[in-house]
Amino acid sequence: MNAPRRLWFLFAFLFMAGCVPGTPGLPKSDAVPEYVYTGSIFDGIQYGAVLSPAEQDTLYLLADTVNAVVVKRTEVYFWEITQEYKADWEKLNQPLDGTLEIYQGNHLFQKLERQSQVLVRQYDSQLFKEIVFGPDALQRFQAYQNDIQRYRKDYENHVKAQQQYSEELWDRYQNPDKYRNVPLRKEPDLPPPLHEFVSEVALTYPLSLPVGSFTMRVVDSNGRAVPGSEKKLKTIQPRRKGISYVVYTEHRWTNQKTSREPEEVIYVGAADSLFLQPFVQHEYYADDYLNLTEPQKKHAPLDDWMWVDIHPLSGEKLQTRDAKNHPGERDLIPFQVQQLPGPKLGYLIVPVDPNRPESTPSFSAYKIDLARETVSAIGIIDQHSLRGGADRQIRRIANVNPLVLILPVGITLSLGLIAVSLRKVRANEPLPERKKNGHRCS
């Protein structure tokens, strides 16, 4: 093996082993101890973990919303693969004791002490939408632990009852005469599920501020600011609130569209049915909201506004109007999406059957039967009045034979070809002989 090839294999080996210094895509190991802000922040949809290292000078929060922050000393390193700073909590995880001071300009706006805090989510949801502080947090966590013990006992009893039921079924199969006049017992039901999930108790600062720009720091028991605990803080709020519609058609389920702007037009093609899934949406300044939800992700400054779906609507009615402005109403109905059987590709959207436990809803929406009715406008009825930002226009695009569209183009092309052909014929004709003073010119 020649020398260049040996060097190439050596470099490849070092690259795979992660030993080439400065190689893009490999993590750096130069972790440094520093103070970071961490905790749980609310992005309008759920509470999520946040890590704000010293390299990130500003922490973004939603205004007038309770959040949980805490300052800790840990070792921070830069992870090249995701281009983010990470904390080595296993090596160093030291909460900073003290009082959190929040300033607006030179004015001391708030002083906060750490409190017990837990996050709560419902059993049928994966989103933590509730945060609890103080003695209520401790009570909530203890109730959750008691519920776990209750569920374990109920499940153990269920396993025993299920085993007895299975043994009886087997005995009935082997000795049918023994149970001729004995009714079959009911199969045991599953125990009631946990009511909710509660996170571990943590000590954090409950932070809720109006819209504005602030600075914060931690001061020790002697009233001295802890170096390295300073951080800028910006709180944001939505500019507008409205309703968005995710628009589905029965045979193009995977090609849904979203209508966000109020009073815009929803165009419908040849579909017989239209399904509108409504969401509450908020409009944020894009650069601020991305710094809130993806604080360490590098992106170009976006001087624009963006709509964010917050949560689906439930319970409100849809008001419709036809071409003659006649009103109508319909309810939000759960539907299930089924794939068509056989080789033909497509989907079927059917209402959920409450008598069939396996018929789980895929989504809830308003259905408009375009084959039987003409709808030109829609809106959401909220407490007997129309909800702002939910109005839309609906326009049906007529089906046109493709030949009708192709015919004018074909005629134009034919005329052009004829004109070109005539010019070529004229160009090939011999020039007429010219005469001068009655004699033929050579």
C-alpha positions as CSV (number, residue, x, y, z in Angstrom):
1,M,0.0,0.0,0.0
2,N,1.5,3.3,-1.0
3,A,1.9,6.3,1.3
4,P,-0.9,8.5,0.0
5,R,-3.4,5.6,0.4
6,R,-2.2,4.8,3.9
7,L,-2.7,8.5,4.9
8,W,-6.2,8.4,3.4
9,F,-7.1,5.3,5.4
10,L,-5.6,6.9,8.6
11,F,-7.6,10.0,8.1
12,A,-10.8,8.0,7.5
13,F,-10.2,6.0,10.7
14,L,-9.6,9.1,12.8
15,F,-12.7,10.7,11.3
16,M,-14.9,7.7,12.2
17,A,-13.4,7.6,15.7
18,G,-14.0,11.3,16.3
19,C,-10.4,12.1,16.8
20,V,-9.8,14.7,14.1
21,P,-9.8,18.1,15.8
22,G,-12.1,20.6,14.2
23,T,-14.0,18.1,12.1
24,P,-17.5,19.5,11.4
25,G,-20.3,17.3,12.8
26,L,-18.4,16.1,15.8
27,P,-19.0,17.3,19.4
28,K,-16.5,19.5,21.2
29,S,-15.4,18.3,24.6
30,D,-14.2,21.6,26.1
31,A,-17.0,22.0,28.7
32,V,-16.8,25.0,31.0
33,P,-18.6,25.7,34.3
34,E,-21.1,28.6,34.2
35,Y,-24.5,29.7,35.5
36,V,-27.4,28.9,33.2
37,Y,-31.1,29.7,33.4
38,T,-33.3,26.6,33.1
39,G,-36.9,25.6,34.0
40,S,-40.2,25.3,32.2
41,I,-41.6,28.0,29.9
42,F,-45.0,28.1,28.3
43,D,-45.1,28.7,24.5
44,G,-48.9,29.1,24.2
45,I,-49.4,25.3,23.7
46,Q,-47.5,23.5,26.4
47,Y,-44.8,23.8,29.1
48,G,-41.3,22.7,27.9
49,A,-37.8,22.6,29.3
50,V,-35.5,25.5,28.5
51,L,-31.8,25.9,28.7
52,S,-30.4,29.4,28.4
53,P,-26.6,29.4,28.7
54,A,-24.4,32.5,29.1
55,E,-23.9,32.7,25.3
56,Q,-27.6,33.5,25.0
57,D,-27.9,37.0,26.3
58,T,-31.8,37.2,26.3
59,L,-34.5,34.8,27.6
60,Y,-37.9,35.1,25.8
61,L,-41.2,34.5,27.6
62,L,-44.9,35.0,26.9
63,A,-46.3,38.0,28.7
64,D,-48.9,37.6,31.5
65,T,-48.1,33.9,31.7
66,V,-46.8,32.0,34.6
67,N,-43.4,30.4,33.9
68,A,-40.8,28.6,36.1
69,V,-37.1,29.5,35.9
70,V,-34.2,28.6,38.1
71,V,-30.4,29.4,38.0
72,K,-28.0,26.5,38.2
73,R,-24.3,26.1,37.9
74,T,-23.3,23.3,35.5
75,E,-20.8,22.5,32.9
76,V,-21.7,23.6,29.4
77,Y,-20.4,22.4,26.1
78,F,-21.2,23.0,22.5
79,W,-22.7,20.1,20.5
80,E,-21.6,20.5,16.9
81,I,-24.2,18.0,15.5
82,T,-27.2,20.1,16.5
83,Q,-25.3,23.4,16.9
84,E,-26.6,23.8,20.4
85,Y,-25.1,24.3,23.9
86,K,-25.7,21.3,26.2
87,A,-25.4,21.0,30.0
88,D,-23.6,18.1,31.7
89,W,-26.0,17.7,34.6
90,E,-24.5,14.5,35.8
91,K,-21.1,16.1,36.3
92,L,-22.3,19.4,37.9
93,N,-25.9,20.3,38.9
94,Q,-25.8,23.0,41.6
95,P,-28.8,25.3,42.1
96,L,-28.0,28.9,43.0
97,D,-29.4,30.0,46.3
98,G,-30.6,33.6,46.5
99,T,-33.3,36.0,45.5
100,L,-34.2,36.7,41.9
101,E,-34.3,40.5,41.2
102,I,-36.0,41.8,38.0
103,Y,-35.3,45.3,36.8
104,Q,-37.1,47.4,34.2
105,G,-34.5,49.9,33.3
106,N,-33.0,51.1,36.6
107,H,-36.3,50.3,38.5
108,L,-36.5,47.2,40.6
109,F,-39.7,45.6,39.3
110,Q,-39.9,42.3,41.2
111,K,-38.1,40.3,43.9
112,L,-38.9,36.5,43.8
113,E,-38.0,33.6,46.1
114,R,-37.9,30.0,45.0
115,Q,-41.0,27.9,45.6
116,S,-42.0,24.2,45.2
117,Q,-43.3,23.6,41.6
118,V,-44.8,20.8,39.6
119,L,-46.2,20.4,36.1
120,V,-49.5,18.6,35.4
121,R,-50.9,16.9,32.4
122,Q,-54.1,15.0,31.9
123,Y,-54.1,11.2,31.5
124,D,-55.2,11.3,27.8
125,S,-52.8,14.0,26.8
126,Q,-49.0,14.2,26.3
127,L,-48.9,18.0,26.9
128,F,-48.1,19.7,30.2
129,K,-50.5,22.6,30.2
130,E,-50.7,23.4,33.9
131,I,-48.1,24.6,36.4
132,V,-48.6,24.6,40.2
133,F,-46.5,26.4,42.9
134,G,-46.2,26.4,46.7
135,P,-48.2,24.2,49.1
136,D,-50.7,23.3,46.3
137,A,-47.8,21.8,44.3
138,L,-46.9,19.5,47.2
139,Q,-50.5,18.5,47.7
140,R,-50.9,17.8,44.0
141,F,-47.8,15.6,44.0
142,Q,-48.9,13.7,47.1
143,A,-52.3,13.1,45.5
144,Y,-50.6,11.7,42.4
145,Q,-48.5,9.3,44.5
146,N,-51.6,8.1,46.3
147,D,-53.3,7.6,42.9
148,I,-50.3,5.5,41.7
149,Q,-50.6,3.3,44.8
150,R,-54.4,2.9,44.2
151,Y,-53.8,2.0,40.6
152,R,-51.2,-0.6,41.4
153,K,-53.5,-2.3,43.9
154,D,-56.4,-2.1,41.4
155,Y,-54.3,-3.6,38.7
156,E,-53.1,-6.5,40.9
157,N,-56.7,-7.3,41.7
158,H,-57.5,-7.1,38.0
159,V,-54.8,-9.6,37.2
160,K,-56.0,-12.0,39.8
161,A,-59.7,-11.6,38.6
162,Q,-58.6,-12.1,35.0
163,Q,-56.7,-15.3,35.9
164,Q,-59.7,-16.7,37.6
165,Y,-61.9,-15.8,34.7
166,S,-59.5,-17.5,32.2
167,E,-59.3,-20.6,34.5
168,E,-63.1,-20.8,34.5
169,L,-63.3,-20.5,30.7
170,W,-60.9,-23.4,30.4
171,D,-62.8,-25.5,33.0
172,R,-66.1,-24.8,31.1
173,Y,-64.4,-26.0,27.9
174,Q,-63.3,-29.2,29.6
175,N,-66.4,-29.9,31.7
176,P,-69.4,-28.4,29.9
177,D,-71.9,-30.4,32.0
178,K,-70.6,-28.9,35.2
179,Y,-71.6,-25.4,34.1
180,R,-74.8,-26.3,32.3
181,N,-77.0,-24.2,34.6
182,V,-74.3,-21.8,35.7
183,P,-74.3,-18.4,33.9
184,L,-70.9,-17.2,32.5
185,R,-69.4,-14.5,34.7
186,K,-68.6,-11.1,33.2
187,E,-65.0,-10.5,32.1
188,P,-63.4,-8.2,34.7
189,D,-63.0,-4.6,33.6
190,L,-59.7,-2.8,33.5
191,P,-59.1,-0.6,36.6
192,P,-59.8,3.1,36.4
193,P,-56.7,4.9,34.9
194,L,-54.6,7.5,36.6
195,H,-56.4,10.8,36.8
196,E,-53.4,12.9,35.9
197,F,-49.6,12.9,35.7
198,V,-47.6,15.2,37.9
199,S,-43.9,15.9,37.5
200,E,-41.3,15.7,40.3
201,V,-41.2,18.6,42.7
202,A,-38.7,21.3,41.9
203,L,-37.7,24.6,43.5
204,T,-38.1,27.4,40.9
205,Y,-39.0,31.1,40.7
206,P,-42.6,31.7,39.6
207,L,-42.2,34.3,36.9
208,S,-45.1,36.3,35.3
209,L,-44.4,39.7,33.7
210,P,-46.2,42.2,31.4
211,V,-45.0,43.0,27.9
212,G,-41.6,44.7,28.0
213,S,-37.8,44.3,28.3
214,F,-36.2,43.5,31.6
215,T,-33.0,42.4,33.2
216,M,-32.6,39.9,36.0
217,R,-30.0,38.6,38.4
218,V,-29.6,36.6,41.5
219,V,-28.5,38.2,44.8
220,D,-27.2,36.3,47.7
221,S,-28.2,36.5,51.4
222,N,-25.9,39.6,51.8
223,G,-27.7,41.4,49.0
224,R,-24.7,41.1,46.6
225,A,-25.3,40.2,43.0
226,V,-23.8,36.9,42.0
227,P,-21.4,37.4,39.1
228,G,-22.5,35.5,36.0
229,S,-26.2,35.4,36.9
230,E,-27.2,38.4,34.9
231,K,-29.6,37.8,32.0
232,K,-31.8,40.0,29.7
233,L,-35.5,39.1,29.5
234,K,-38.0,40.0,26.9
235,T,-41.8,39.2,27.2
236,I,-44.0,39.1,24.1
237,Q,-47.6,38.8,23.3
238,P,-49.7,38.0,20.2
239,R,-50.7,40.9,17.9
240,R,-54.0,39.2,16.8
241,K,-56.1,36.2,17.7
242,G,-58.3,34.3,15.3
243,I,-59.5,30.9,13.9
244,S,-57.6,28.8,11.4
245,Y,-59.2,25.9,9.4
246,V,-57.3,22.8,8.3
247,V,-59.2,21.9,5.1
248,Y,-59.6,18.3,4.1
249,T,-61.3,16.6,1.2
250,E,-62.4,13.0,1.3
251,H,-60.2,11.6,-1.4
252,R,-57.2,13.9,-0.8
253,W,-56.7,13.4,2.9
254,T,-53.0,13.7,2.8
255,N,-53.0,16.9,0.9
256,Q,-54.7,19.2,3.4
257,K,-54.6,23.0,3.3
258,T,-54.7,25.5,6.1
259,S,-56.7,28.7,5.9
260,R,-55.4,31.4,8.3
261,E,-56.3,34.9,7.2
262,P,-59.8,36.1,8.1
263,E,-62.3,36.5,5.3
264,E,-60.0,34.8,2.8
265,V,-61.4,32.5,0.1
266,I,-61.3,28.7,0.4
267,Y,-61.3,27.3,-3.2
268,V,-62.8,23.8,-3.7
269,G,-62.4,21.7,-6.8
270,A,-64.4,18.5,-7.6
271,A,-64.7,17.2,-4.1
272,D,-68.2,16.2,-2.9
273,S,-67.4,16.7,0.8
274,L,-65.4,19.3,2.6
275,F,-64.1,18.9,6.2
276,L,-63.0,21.9,8.2
277,Q,-61.0,21.4,11.4
278,P,-61.0,24.6,13.4
279,F,-58.1,25.8,15.7
280,V,-57.6,28.8,17.9
281,Q,-54.5,30.7,16.4
282,H,-52.4,33.6,17.7
283,E,-50.2,35.8,15.5
284,Y,-46.7,36.6,16.8
285,Y,-43.8,38.5,15.5
286,A,-41.8,35.7,13.9
287,D,-38.3,36.5,15.2
288,D,-39.5,36.8,18.8
289,Y,-41.6,33.6,18.7
290,L,-38.8,31.6,17.2
291,N,-36.4,32.8,19.9
292,L,-39.1,31.7,22.4
293,T,-39.6,28.2,21.1
294,E,-36.2,27.5,19.6
295,P,-33.9,29.8,21.6
296,Q,-30.6,28.2,20.5
297,K,-31.4,27.5,16.9
298,K,-29.7,29.9,14.5
299,H,-32.0,31.6,12.0
300,A,-31.9,34.7,10.0
301,P,-33.9,37.6,11.5
302,L,-37.5,37.4,10.3
303,D,-39.1,40.8,10.1
304,D,-42.6,39.3,9.6
305,W,-45.6,37.9,11.5
306,M,-46.5,34.2,11.8
307,W,-49.7,32.4,12.8
308,V,-49.5,29.7,15.5
309,D,-52.2,27.1,16.1
310,I,-52.7,27.0,19.9
311,H,-55.4,24.4,20.4
312,P,-58.4,22.9,18.5
313,L,-61.9,24.3,19.0
314,S,-64.5,22.1,20.7
315,G,-68.2,22.7,21.2
316,E,-68.8,25.7,19.0
317,K,-71.1,25.6,16.0
318,L,-70.4,26.5,12.4
319,Q,-72.7,29.0,10.7
320,T,-73.0,28.7,7.0
321,R,-74.6,30.9,4.3
322,D,-75.6,30.0,0.8
323,A,-75.6,32.1,-2.3
324,K,-78.9,33.6,-1.3
325,N,-77.6,34.5,2.2
326,H,-79.8,31.9,3.9
327,P,-78.2,30.9,7.3
328,G,-77.5,27.4,8.5
329,E,-75.8,25.7,11.5
330,R,-73.8,22.5,12.0
331,D,-72.0,20.8,14.9
332,L,-68.4,19.7,15.3
333,I,-68.3,15.9,14.7
334,P,-65.5,13.4,15.3
335,F,-64.5,11.5,12.2
336,Q,-62.3,8.5,11.5
337,V,-60.0,8.2,8.4
338,Q,-60.1,4.8,6.7
339,Q,-57.9,3.7,3.8
340,L,-59.9,2.2,0.9
341,P,-59.5,-1.6,0.6
342,G,-58.0,-3.2,-2.5
343,P,-55.4,-1.9,-5.0
344,K,-57.1,1.4,-5.5
345,L,-55.5,4.2,-3.5
346,G,-57.6,6.6,-1.5
347,Y,-59.3,7.3,1.8
348,L,-62.7,7.3,3.3
349,I,-63.8,9.7,6.1
350,V,-66.7,8.4,8.2
351,P,-68.3,9.6,11.4
352,V,-67.1,7.8,14.6
353,D,-69.5,5.1,15.7
354,P,-69.9,5.4,19.5
355,N,-71.1,1.8,19.8
356,R,-67.8,0.5,18.4
357,P,-64.9,1.0,20.9
358,E,-62.3,0.4,18.1
359,S,-63.7,3.3,16.1
360,T,-61.3,5.9,17.5
361,P,-61.5,9.5,16.1
362,S,-58.8,10.8,13.8
363,F,-60.0,14.4,14.1
364,S,-63.1,16.5,14.7
365,A,-64.4,18.8,12.0
366,Y,-67.4,20.5,10.4
367,K,-68.6,18.6,7.3
368,I,-70.0,20.5,4.3
369,D,-71.8,18.2,1.8
370,L,-71.0,20.1,-1.5
371,A,-73.0,17.6,-3.5
372,R,-76.3,18.5,-1.8
373,E,-75.8,22.1,-0.7
374,T,-74.2,25.4,-1.8
375,V,-72.2,27.2,0.8
376,S,-70.6,30.5,0.1
377,A,-69.6,31.8,3.6
378,I,-68.8,30.3,7.0
379,G,-68.2,31.6,10.6
380,I,-68.0,30.3,14.1
381,I,-70.9,30.9,16.6
382,D,-69.5,31.7,20.1
383,Q,-72.1,32.3,22.8
384,H,-74.9,33.2,20.3
385,S,-72.7,35.7,18.3
386,L,-70.2,35.3,15.5
387,R,-66.6,34.9,16.6
388,G,-64.1,37.4,15.2
389,G,-61.4,36.1,12.8
390,A,-63.4,33.0,11.8
391,D,-65.1,34.3,8.7
392,R,-64.2,32.7,5.3
393,Q,-65.6,32.7,1.8
394,I,-66.0,29.4,-0.1
395,R,-65.8,29.3,-3.9
396,R,-66.4,26.2,-6.0
397,I,-64.2,25.9,-9.0
398,A,-66.2,24.5,-11.9
399,N,-65.0,21.4,-13.7
400,V,-63.8,22.3,-17.2
401,N,-63.1,19.9,-20.0
402,P,-59.3,20.0,-20.7
403,L,-60.1,20.1,-24.4
404,V,-61.7,23.5,-23.9
405,L,-58.5,24.8,-22.5
406,I,-56.3,23.1,-25.1
407,L,-58.4,24.2,-28.1
408,P,-57.5,27.9,-28.1
409,V,-53.8,27.1,-27.7
410,G,-54.0,24.5,-30.5
411,I,-55.7,27.0,-32.8
412,T,-53.1,29.7,-32.1
413,L,-50.2,27.3,-32.7
414,S,-51.8,26.1,-36.0
415,L,-52.2,29.6,-37.2
416,G,-48.6,30.3,-36.3
417,L,-47.4,27.3,-38.2
418,I,-49.4,28.2,-41.2
419,A,-48.0,31.7,-41.2
420,V,-44.4,30.4,-40.9
421,S,-45.1,28.0,-43.8
422,L,-46.4,30.7,-46.0
423,R,-43.4,32.9,-45.4
424,K,-41.1,30.0,-46.3
425,V,-43.0,29.4,-49.6
426,R,-42.7,33.1,-50.5
427,A,-39.0,33.1,-49.7
428,N,-38.4,30.2,-52.1
429,E,-40.2,31.7,-55.0
430,P,-37.9,33.2,-57.9
431,L,-37.6,36.9,-58.0
432,P,-39.4,38.6,-60.9
433,E,-37.2,39.8,-63.8
434,R,-36.4,43.5,-63.9
435,K,-36.4,45.5,-67.1
436,K,-34.5,48.7,-67.7
437,N,-35.1,50.8,-70.9
438,G,-37.0,47.9,-72.4
439,H,-34.0,45.6,-72.1
440,R,-33.6,42.7,-69.7
441,C,-31.1,43.3,-66.9
442,S,-28.4,40.7,-66.3
